[in-house]
Amino acid sequence: MAYVISDACLSCGSCAGECPVGAISEGEGQFVIDADACIECGTCAAVCPASAISQG
């Protein structure tokens, strides 16, 4: 199951720079993960300072 970003997102961009497949982009108000591109590696969740990323 792909990872998702909750409303706790600070829009800092830490996760986007760490995603090995570029599945994370800046959305309206917070970053979003493309579920079809996500390889479920968990790298984004590990670097999120707000703990806003979890498996959906």
C-alpha positions as CSV (number, residue, x, y, z in Angstrom):
1,M,0.0,0.0,0.0
2,A,1.4,3.4,-1.0
3,Y,2.4,6.0,1.5
4,V,0.2,9.1,2.1
5,I,0.8,12.5,3.6
6,S,-1.6,13.8,6.3
7,D,-2.7,17.3,7.1
8,A,0.2,17.5,9.6
9,C,2.5,18.2,6.6
10,L,4.6,21.3,7.1
11,S,5.3,21.7,3.4
12,C,9.0,21.7,4.1
13,G,9.9,19.5,1.1
14,S,12.2,17.1,3.0
15,C,10.4,14.1,1.7
16,A,10.4,15.1,-2.0
17,G,14.2,15.3,-2.1
18,E,14.6,11.9,-0.6
19,C,12.1,9.9,-2.8
20,P,14.1,7.7,-5.1
21,V,11.4,7.6,-7.8
22,G,10.2,11.2,-7.7
23,A,6.7,10.2,-6.5
24,I,6.3,13.3,-4.2
25,S,5.4,16.7,-5.5
26,E,4.1,20.0,-4.0
27,G,0.3,20.1,-4.0
28,E,-2.0,22.8,-2.9
29,G,-1.2,23.5,0.7
30,Q,1.0,20.4,1.3
31,F,3.0,17.8,-0.5
32,V,1.4,14.8,-2.1
33,I,2.5,11.3,-3.1
34,D,1.6,9.7,-6.4
35,A,0.3,6.3,-5.3
36,D,1.0,4.8,-8.7
37,A,4.7,5.8,-8.6
38,C,5.3,5.0,-4.9
39,I,7.5,1.9,-4.4
40,E,6.7,1.8,-0.7
41,C,10.3,2.1,0.4
42,G,9.4,4.3,3.5
43,T,12.3,6.8,2.9
44,C,9.9,9.7,2.9
45,A,8.4,8.7,6.3
46,A,11.8,8.4,7.9
47,V,12.8,12.0,7.0
48,C,9.5,13.7,7.7
49,P,10.0,16.1,10.7
50,A,6.3,16.2,11.4
51,S,5.7,12.5,11.2
52,A,3.0,13.3,8.6
53,I,3.7,10.3,6.3
54,S,2.4,6.8,6.8
55,Q,1.3,3.8,4.8
56,G,-2.2,4.4,3.4
